[in-house]
Amino acid sequence: MCRHLGWLGEPVSVASLILEPANGLLVQSYSPRRQKHGLMNADGWGVGFFDGATPRRWRSATPMWGDASLASVAPALRSGCIVTAVRSASVGMPIEAAAAAPFTDGHWLLSHNGLVDRSVLPLSAGAESTNDSALLAALIFERGLDSLAGTIVEVAASDPNARLNILAGNGSRLLATTWGDTLSVLRRRDGIVVASEPYDDDPAWEEIPDRHIVEVSSSGMQLSILRGS
Ligand code: GLN
C-alpha cells in the first residue's frame, strides 16, 4: 500500500504539503499512522503538479527520506493542483520509477493506493509499468475519469479482495475513491487537501467512509456512495 495526497486550490508549494507538516508524506514514508497494509513506504515516490494545463512529474524508485534534492526544490514547485504519493510495492511488483504514482495520460495525474490481481486487468500498451497500479491506471484512463465509479465497481467485482483507493487530478478537479483503505479531507480557506491520512492533528480533518467517491472542484466538495453506473 501507499499513501497519497492531493491538493486543489490556490497555488501552494509542494514542500508546504508534504515536507513541512508534522505528519506529511515525508514522515508517512517511514512512519505512517493509519496504514493498514505494510509498515512503511520506502519503494519510491512521486510528485505531480499542473503547470497551467500541463501535468509535470518527478518520480523516484528510492525512499523519499533519502532524496538529495527534494528538500531544496520542493519549496519552489508551486501549483493549484498537486498529486503526490509514496510507495510500498506489493510482493512481486517491480521497483522502478515508472511504477511509482502519479501516472498520467497527459491530462490527469493518478495514484492508486491498494492492491489488485493483475490477471483481472487487461494488458494495455499504454501502461507505464507492469505493476498492478500502472495497469489499473491505464484501464481508468482508457475508460475515462467520468466513468471512474463504474470502473472501480467493475474491477472490484472481478477481484473481491481488491483495494482500490484512487486519487486523480486534472488541474481543475480532484477525484478520490475509498475501497479498502483510509482517506481524509481537510477543507482549508485556500483549498482542499485529500489524503490517505491527515498530515497533522487539526480537528478539521474529515474521514471519508469506505466505498465512496469524493469530487473536488472550484464549487466545493461532493461525496457520493460508490456504485456502478
Ligand atoms: N500494489 C501497489 C504496487 O505495488 C502497491 C503500492 C500502492 O499502494 N500503490 O504498485
Residues whose N, C-alpha, C, O or C-beta is under 5 A from the ligand:
A	BS01	LIG	M1 C2 S88 A89 S90 M93 A99 H112 N113 G114 L115 N131 D132 S133
